C-alpha cells in the first residue's frame, strides 16, 4: 500500500453564512493530516473581507496550522484549478450545504468541472460544522477499475486519520451481469446461483486488493465487503445514504480509455444528489 500523505490542502472560501463552518473544517483537517493550508477566495480582496476572515480564524479553538490566503478574481473553476496546480495541492476542499443557494455554485457545475480536471483529490462537504463531528463510518467503491486500489488505499488513510471505526467496500455489480430471465422456480434458482458465484468472484478480487494494506492500518478499522446489484454510481450513493455514512470515497473520472470515458456517468449520480461528504480520489 502506497499511502500518500496530504501535505498541502487548498480550500475554497466563499463569504456565505456557512463560512465559519467551512473554514473550521479546513483548519481541523489540515491539523489532523499535518498539512499546510491555502485558503482561496474567488473574488475581490477588501479590508472588510480580510478582517472578517481573520476574525473567524482567530476564534478557532486551538493552534491553527500554517496557512496562507489567496485572493483572486476570475472564473471559479480556473482560479481553483490554478491554485491547486501552483500550490502542488494534495487535497482540495469545497464546502456548501444543500439549503443554501450556494449549492449550485460549489456543488453543481463547478464541482463537476473541478473533479474532472483537478490535479489532486477533491473533498465535497455538504455538512460542515463549527464544532467537530467525528467521522465514524466510511464507504468506498470496490468496482473493477484500474483506480480502485488507489481509492481503497486512500479511504484507509483518510478514515484512519480522522478516527473512523468502520469502512464498507461496496462492489457495484450491474444487474445485466446475470443474463437469466426469471419466470419460474428453476430460473430463479439458476439466477440465485449465478449471483452467488459473481459475489464470490468479486469478493476474491477485493480481498486481493486488501492484502496489500498493512495489517496495522487494517486493524484500525472494521472492514466489511458489500456486493450490490444495481446501477453504478446510483447504488453506492443510495447505500451510503441508507447506512448514514460520514464519508463516501470514489474514484476520480478521467478520459484515458473507453472505460474511463464511460465512468464519469457513474459519478454524475453522486454529484447530482450528494448523499454525504464525498472524497474523489485523483
Protein Blocks (a to p, Z undefined) as FASTA:
>chain_A
ZZdddfbdcddddddfklmmmmmmmmmmmmmnopacddddeddddfklmmmmmmmmmmpg
cjdddddddddedjfklmmmmmmmmnopabdcddddfkbmklmmmmmmmmmmmmmmocbd
cdddfbbcfbacddfbdcddfbdcfklmmmmmmmmmmmmmnopabdcddddddfklpccd
cfbfklmmmmmmmmmmmmmmmmmmmmmmmmmpcfklmmmpccdddddeddehjlmmmmmm
mnopabdcdddddffbmklmmmmmmmmmmmmocfbdcdddZZ
